[in-house]
Amino acid sequence: MSILLVTSSPRGAASHSTRIATEFAQKLLAADPSNTLVVRDLVANPLPHIDTDYATGIYTPAEARTPRQAEVVGVSDAVLDELFAADTVILATGFINFNISSTLKSWVDHVARSGKTFAYGENGPKGLVTGKKVYIVLASGGIYSEGAAVQFDHAVPYLRSVLGFIGMTDVDVIRIEGVAKGPDAVSEALAKATAKVDAAVAASRDVAAAA
């Protein structure tokens, strides 16, 4: 199994989403020595935001692209290669202004490409990235999975929508929430997230054994 880990929190070593997602990927590796891991750190190596060269370059034949168009489309192609090669995708993000990080949004902009990850036909759009298991690891200061604040969670609905649009519909969410409520809340949130990670690793091991 090939695992793609995409991290995006600007908090570095203090990031709960990066910590849990990285531990998740490492546990999947330990569960099966044949598994492989590719890490895309969007903070250490941020993707360029889409611009005119990207928007025109993706629709320009390769031989006719300018050097700048070739560069930015090449970046996008590399990101797509990583995605298509993966069996399991782990997306880690903090909850920033009620949505995902801008660095992860740039990743989405590079992988959501007409003719590459989705196509339009007689029956409307069709996602082309299929057969993958996706986990969203989301850390937030407040509680957004239930209660009055649910309406402010634009991160999970957005990711489910855009991932589903390109064909990735098997999506689970691992939340690390309420971390702004103090040390005890942090410990509880991390424990709950770790339990979900361990359950997912066990389920993955069972699937592999049954294959």
C-alpha positions as CSV (number, residue, x, y, z in Angstrom):
1,M,0.0,0.0,0.0
2,S,1.2,3.5,-0.9
3,I,0.5,6.2,1.6
4,L,0.5,9.9,0.8
5,L,0.7,12.2,3.8
6,V,0.0,15.9,3.2
7,T,0.6,18.3,6.1
8,S,-0.2,22.0,6.1
9,S,-0.2,23.5,9.6
10,P,2.0,26.6,10.0
11,R,2.5,25.7,13.7
12,G,5.5,23.4,13.1
13,A,6.3,21.1,16.0
14,A,3.4,22.5,18.0
15,S,0.9,21.3,15.4
16,H,-1.6,18.7,16.7
17,S,-2.8,17.8,13.2
18,T,0.7,17.2,11.9
19,R,1.6,15.2,14.9
20,I,-1.4,12.9,14.8
21,A,-1.3,12.5,11.0
22,T,2.4,11.7,11.1
23,E,1.9,9.1,13.8
24,F,-1.0,7.7,11.8
25,A,1.2,7.3,8.7
26,Q,4.0,5.7,10.8
27,K,1.6,3.2,12.4
28,L,0.4,2.2,8.9
29,L,4.0,1.7,7.8
30,A,4.7,-0.4,10.9
31,A,1.6,-2.5,10.4
32,D,2.8,-3.7,7.0
33,P,6.5,-3.5,6.0
34,S,5.5,-3.5,2.3
35,N,3.7,-0.2,2.7
36,T,5.5,2.9,1.4
37,L,5.1,6.6,2.4
38,V,5.4,9.9,0.5
39,V,5.2,13.1,2.5
40,R,4.2,16.4,1.0
41,D,5.0,19.1,3.6
42,L,3.1,22.2,2.3
43,V,4.7,24.5,4.9
44,A,8.4,23.5,4.2
45,N,7.6,23.4,0.5
46,P,4.5,25.4,-0.3
47,L,2.9,25.1,-3.6
48,P,2.5,28.2,-5.7
49,H,-0.9,29.7,-5.7
50,I,-2.5,29.4,-9.1
51,D,-1.9,32.3,-11.4
52,T,-2.2,33.4,-15.0
53,D,0.6,31.1,-16.1
54,Y,-1.0,28.1,-14.4
55,A,-4.5,28.9,-15.6
56,T,-3.4,29.2,-19.2
57,G,-0.6,26.6,-19.1
58,I,-2.8,23.7,-18.2
59,Y,-4.7,24.2,-21.4
60,T,-1.7,24.9,-23.6
61,P,0.1,22.0,-25.4
62,A,3.3,21.1,-23.6
63,E,5.4,22.0,-26.6
64,A,3.8,25.5,-26.8
65,R,4.2,26.5,-23.1
66,T,6.4,29.3,-22.0
67,P,9.2,28.4,-19.5
68,R,7.1,29.8,-16.6
69,Q,4.0,27.8,-17.8
70,A,6.0,24.7,-18.0
71,E,7.4,25.2,-14.5
72,V,4.0,25.7,-12.8
73,V,2.3,22.9,-14.7
74,G,5.2,20.7,-13.9
75,V,4.6,21.3,-10.2
76,S,1.0,20.4,-10.6
77,D,1.8,17.3,-12.5
78,A,4.2,16.1,-9.8
79,V,1.5,16.6,-7.2
80,L,-1.0,14.7,-9.3
81,D,1.5,11.8,-9.8
82,E,1.8,11.5,-6.0
83,L,-2.0,11.4,-5.6
84,F,-2.6,8.9,-8.3
85,A,0.1,6.6,-7.0
86,A,-1.4,6.6,-3.4
87,D,-3.8,4.0,-2.1
88,T,-4.3,5.9,1.2
89,V,-4.3,9.7,1.5
90,I,-3.9,11.5,4.9
91,L,-4.7,15.2,4.8
92,A,-3.7,17.2,7.9
93,T,-4.8,20.7,8.6
94,G,-5.5,23.1,11.3
95,F,-8.9,24.8,11.5
96,I,-8.1,28.4,10.3
97,N,-10.8,31.0,10.1
98,F,-13.5,28.3,9.9
99,N,-11.8,26.5,7.0
100,I,-8.6,24.6,5.9
101,S,-5.2,26.2,5.7
102,S,-4.4,28.3,2.6
103,T,-1.5,25.9,1.8
104,L,-3.8,22.9,1.7
105,K,-6.3,24.9,-0.5
106,S,-3.4,25.4,-2.9
107,W,-2.9,21.7,-3.0
108,V,-6.5,21.2,-3.8
109,D,-6.3,23.8,-6.6
110,H,-3.4,21.8,-8.1
111,V,-5.1,18.4,-8.0
112,A,-8.5,19.5,-9.1
113,R,-7.8,19.7,-12.9
114,S,-10.3,19.1,-15.7
115,G,-9.2,16.2,-17.9
116,K,-6.9,14.9,-15.2
117,T,-8.9,14.3,-12.0
118,F,-12.4,15.0,-13.3
119,A,-14.0,15.1,-16.7
120,Y,-17.3,16.3,-18.1
121,G,-19.5,14.0,-20.1
122,E,-23.1,13.5,-21.2
123,N,-24.1,12.8,-17.6
124,G,-22.2,15.7,-16.1
125,P,-18.9,15.7,-14.2
126,K,-17.2,12.4,-13.3
127,G,-14.4,12.0,-10.8
128,L,-11.3,10.2,-12.1
129,V,-9.4,9.6,-8.8
130,T,-11.0,6.5,-7.5
131,G,-10.2,3.5,-5.3
132,K,-8.6,5.5,-2.6
133,K,-9.1,5.7,1.2
134,V,-8.9,9.3,2.5
135,Y,-8.4,10.5,6.1
136,I,-8.8,14.1,7.1
137,V,-7.0,15.0,10.3
138,L,-8.4,18.3,11.5
139,A,-7.3,20.2,14.7
140,S,-9.4,23.0,16.0
141,G,-9.4,25.2,19.1
142,G,-13.2,24.9,19.6
143,I,-15.8,22.1,19.2
144,Y,-17.3,22.1,15.7
145,S,-18.4,18.6,15.2
146,E,-21.6,19.2,17.3
147,G,-23.5,22.0,19.0
148,A,-24.1,25.5,17.9
149,A,-20.7,25.9,16.2
150,V,-21.3,23.2,13.6
151,Q,-22.5,25.9,11.2
152,F,-19.1,27.5,11.2
153,D,-17.3,24.3,10.1
154,H,-16.6,25.0,6.4
155,A,-13.5,22.8,6.4
156,V,-14.9,19.3,6.5
157,P,-17.9,20.0,4.2
158,Y,-15.6,21.7,1.7
159,L,-13.1,18.8,1.6
160,R,-15.7,16.2,1.4
161,S,-17.3,18.0,-1.5
162,V,-14.1,18.7,-3.5
163,L,-12.6,15.3,-2.9
164,G,-15.9,13.6,-3.8
165,F,-16.0,15.7,-7.0
166,I,-12.7,14.3,-8.2
167,G,-13.7,10.7,-7.2
168,M,-12.5,10.3,-3.6
169,T,-15.7,9.4,-1.7
170,D,-14.3,7.1,0.9
171,V,-13.4,9.8,3.5
172,D,-13.1,9.5,7.3
173,V,-12.5,12.5,9.6
174,I,-10.3,12.4,12.7
175,R,-10.8,15.5,14.8
176,I,-8.6,16.9,17.4
177,E,-11.0,19.5,18.8
178,G,-11.3,21.8,21.8
179,V,-7.5,22.3,22.1
180,A,-8.0,25.9,23.1
181,K,-9.8,24.9,26.3
182,G,-6.6,24.1,28.3
183,P,-4.1,21.3,28.9
184,D,-6.7,18.7,30.0
185,A,-8.8,19.3,26.9
186,V,-5.7,18.9,24.7
187,S,-4.9,15.6,26.4
188,E,-8.4,14.4,25.9
189,A,-8.6,15.5,22.3
190,L,-5.3,13.8,21.5
191,A,-6.3,10.6,23.2
192,K,-9.6,10.5,21.3
193,A,-7.8,11.1,18.0
194,T,-5.2,8.5,18.7
195,A,-7.9,5.9,19.5
196,K,-9.5,6.7,16.1
197,V,-6.1,6.3,14.4
198,D,-5.5,3.0,16.1
199,A,-8.9,1.7,15.0
200,A,-8.2,2.8,11.4
201,V,-4.9,1.0,11.5
202,A,-6.5,-2.1,12.8
203,A,-9.1,-1.9,10.1
204,S,-6.5,-1.5,7.5
205,R,-4.6,-4.5,8.8
206,D,-7.8,-6.6,8.6
207,V,-8.4,-5.5,5.0
208,A,-4.9,-6.5,4.1
209,A,-5.2,-9.9,5.7
210,A,-8.5,-10.6,3.9
211,A,-7.1,-9.6,0.5
